[in-house]
Amino acid sequence: MSAFARLVEQLAELLQPLFHGSAAAAAIVLFTLLVRLLVHPLSRAAARGQKARAELQPRIAELRRRHGRNPEKLQRAVLELHAEHKVSPLAGCLPSMLQLPAFFLLYHLFSSSEIGGRANGLLEHELFGAPLGGRLAGALSDGGTALFVYGVLFALVVVVALFTCRRTKAQLADSMPLDTPGAGAISAVMPYVSFFTLITVAVVPLAAGLYMVTSSTWSAVERAVLHRS
């Protein structure tokens, strides 16, 4: 934690001439972008895997027609098909899973009053007057610029979530046949998962919420670019 706190402080000092009082918030955004850049190769691999799975859907539908009465044989045949084409159904989860440690580090960093036995100086930093260690509940009671900052973040999350929802619906329609087990539930729930970012931003420290908003915006742009190429 101490080493990570020093990293954020050093980034904030580096950005101080440009962002002044919001330098620590800018450091968090920069840190988020660096994390996303590191996992970008995995995101590219996940996009290729999704395209490969979509191309295999006609063959999987044929296997389902052939082995529909024997679930174990069907599952084995689908796994063999994925292995033959080097497609992993879990590949798309890796970029999100690898980001969790960074998110939890920020969460604990801006939730702790002390780090390494000393007062946590990062809690003194703000984003346009909103404390980076504060939460929405505090902004609602205090009002002022903190509430405005949360309003801007929520608006950005809604825009990104709507964009992601629309693209997810289109991708599911192209890659998931209607006879897939659980297709109805998946199609009903998956497009709206991105809206859960609103809940996260509302309950975590502003610094962690800023990480989530920056990361979800990157994800939306990244997916649009990768699935178009």
Buried (B, 14 or more C-beta within 10 A) or exposed (E): EEEBBEBBBEBBEBBBEEBEEBBBBBBBBBBBEEBBEEBBEBBBBBBBBBBBBEEBBEEBBEBBEEBEEEEEEBEEBBEEBBEEEEBBEEBBEBBBEEBEEBBEBBBBBBBBEEBEEEEBEBBEBBBEEBBBBBBBEBBEEBEEBBBBBBEEBBEBBBEBBBBBBEBBBEBBEEBBEEEBEEEEEEBEEBBEEBBEBBEBBBEBBBBBBBBBBBBBBBBBEBBEEBEEE
